[in-house]
Amino acid sequence: MKKKFKAFTLIELIVTMLIMGIIMAGIMRMFQPINDVYSNTSVLSNQEASELGIANYIAGNVKYAQSIGIYEDQASPEAAVTTFLANNPTDLEGNVLTAADVDVICIVNNTAYKAGGAGSSGGDFYGRIVRRLPGKTACSLNQANFDYTATTGNSYMAMGDAYYGTADYYIRISNFTDKGFDITVDSDYYYSKQKKANDFFQRKNATSNYTKLSVYLANPTIPATASTTGVKRVVDNTHLDANAGTRSNVGTTAAKNTYIVYYSIK
């Protein structure tokens, strides 16, 4: 005679599923801190790499500058170039430099840019580096296309728009002398292209945990005949502002951009 097994009633099945759901929720809750740590570690590692890349980009471009000035009190890149040229820097043959001879690195703190899209219309994110295209004398900080190969406009976004991702960068210059200067880069990473105040990663101890790089200027040798040929090297460090690039300044109506104007021996 076959033994009959009693089947689950509907109520027993529902209760069993509820119990299993509670157990699974508990297990997931146990693993959540591990997932958070992994996610935060991954984001932090990526942001540190991006910050170091920005610092190295600036350092690599200005390292061999014969003359250099950093301006954080000027209204535009063109105004910064004019102020720099007023010091009458020359090349190694004594020829006075013109606007077409110098390079400009613009650290933009007062204009918001898109993430993953050209230009800055409707942008959310701050702290980008914009460069002037070769042969141009102006450097627009807000244009429809920042592609290096673009035939319109006069500037491009250094390293490409995608490099910066969905993050704000705080890029500061300090300790500027004729020997070099320090670059400090910090950032806040947002988890979506639609910037939300409650959806971002900020490292702990943001006031002291950041990327810092020292730039040492490899000063070119001034010819022995400099006094007779009129060669003049300029290092203009009289226009720095301690607020430029800080968290309390970037993205505000009082935000100050940093313009690095320099001449390197071609």
ChimeraX attribute file (.defattr): number of C-alpha atoms within 10 A of each C-alpha:
attribute: neighborCount
match mode: 1-to-1
recipient: residues
	/A:1	3
	/A:2	4
	/A:3	5
	/A:4	6
	/A:5	6
	/A:6	6
	/A:7	8
	/A:8	10
	/A:9	9
	/A:10	9
	/A:11	9
	/A:12	11
	/A:13	12
	/A:14	12
	/A:15	12
	/A:16	13
	/A:17	12
	/A:18	12
	/A:19	12
	/A:20	12
	/A:21	12
	/A:22	12
	/A:23	12
	/A:24	12
	/A:25	12
	/A:26	12
	/A:27	11
	/A:28	12
	/A:29	12
	/A:30	11
	/A:31	11
	/A:32	12
	/A:33	11
	/A:34	11
	/A:35	13
	/A:36	11
	/A:37	11
	/A:38	12
	/A:39	13
	/A:40	15
	/A:41	13
	/A:42	11
	/A:43	18
	/A:44	18
	/A:45	12
	/A:46	13
	/A:47	24
	/A:48	16
	/A:49	13
	/A:50	20
	/A:51	24
	/A:52	19
	/A:53	16
	/A:54	24
	/A:55	22
	/A:56	15
	/A:57	14
	/A:58	18
	/A:59	20
	/A:60	12
	/A:61	13
	/A:62	24
	/A:63	17
	/A:64	19
	/A:65	23
	/A:66	24
	/A:67	25
	/A:68	26
	/A:69	26
	/A:70	25
	/A:71	27
	/A:72	24
	/A:73	17
	/A:74	19
	/A:75	13
	/A:76	20
	/A:77	26
	/A:78	18
	/A:79	15
	/A:80	23
	/A:81	26
	/A:82	15
	/A:83	17
	/A:84	26
	/A:85	20
	/A:86	10
	/A:87	16
	/A:88	15
	/A:89	24
	/A:90	21
	/A:91	20
	/A:92	20
	/A:93	14
	/A:94	17
	/A:95	14
	/A:96	16
	/A:97	17
	/A:98	15
	/A:99	17
	/A:100	12
	/A:101	18
	/A:102	20
	/A:103	24
	/A:104	26
	/A:105	21
	/A:106	25
	/A:107	27
	/A:108	27
	/A:109	28
	/A:110	21
	/A:111	21
	/A:112	22
	/A:113	24
	/A:114	20
	/A:115	22
	/A:116	14
	/A:117	14
	/A:118	20
	/A:119	21
	/A:120	20
	/A:121	14
	/A:122	9
	/A:123	17
	/A:124	19
	/A:125	27
	/A:126	25
	/A:127	26
	/A:128	28
	/A:129	25
	/A:130	23
	/A:131	23
	/A:132	24
	/A:133	22
	/A:134	13
	/A:135	11
	/A:136	14
	/A:137	19
	/A:138	20
	/A:139	21
	/A:140	18
	/A:141	26
	/A:142	19
	/A:143	16
	/A:144	12
	/A:145	19
	/A:146	26
	/A:147	19
	/A:148	19
	/A:149	10
	/A:150	12
	/A:151	8
	/A:152	12
	/A:153	19
	/A:154	22
	/A:155	25
	/A:156	26
	/A:157	22
	/A:158	21
	/A:159	16
	/A:160	17
	/A:161	20
	/A:162	13
	/A:163	16
	/A:164	24
	/A:165	19
	/A:166	23
	/A:167	24
	/A:168	24
	/A:169	28
	/A:170	26
	/A:171	28
	/A:172	21
	/A:173	22
	/A:174	15
	/A:175	13
	/A:176	18
	/A:177	14
	/A:178	16
	/A:179	12
	/A:180	19
	/A:181	17
	/A:182	17
	/A:183	21
	/A:184	20
	/A:185	24
	/A:186	27
	/A:187	25
	/A:188	18
	/A:189	22
	/A:190	21
	/A:191	15
	/A:192	13
	/A:193	15
	/A:194	14
	/A:195	18
	/A:196	11
	/A:197	7
	/A:198	8
	/A:199	12
	/A:200	15
	/A:201	17
	/A:202	15
	/A:203	19
	/A:204	8
	/A:205	8
	/A:206	12
	/A:207	9
	/A:208	9
	/A:209	11
	/A:210	17
	/A:211	20
	/A:212	17
	/A:213	17
	/A:214	16
	/A:215	19
	/A:216	16
	/A:217	20
	/A:218	13
	/A:219	16
	/A:220	14
	/A:221	8
	/A:222	15
	/A:223	12
	/A:224	9
	/A:225	12
	/A:226	14
	/A:227	11
	/A:228	9
	/A:229	13
	/A:230	16
	/A:231	20
	/A:232	20
	/A:233	22
	/A:234	19
	/A:235	20
	/A:236	20
	/A:237	16
	/A:238	13
	/A:239	14
	/A:240	20
	/A:241	17
	/A:242	12
	/A:243	15
	/A:244	25
	/A:245	29
	/A:246	19
	/A:247	19
	/A:248	12
	/A:249	18
	/A:250	25
	/A:251	22
	/A:252	12
	/A:253	10
	/A:254	13
	/A:255	20
	/A:256	26
	/A:257	27
	/A:258	29
	/A:259	27
	/A:260	22
	/A:261	27
	/A:262	27
	/A:263	22
	/A:264	18
	/A:265	11
	/A:266	7
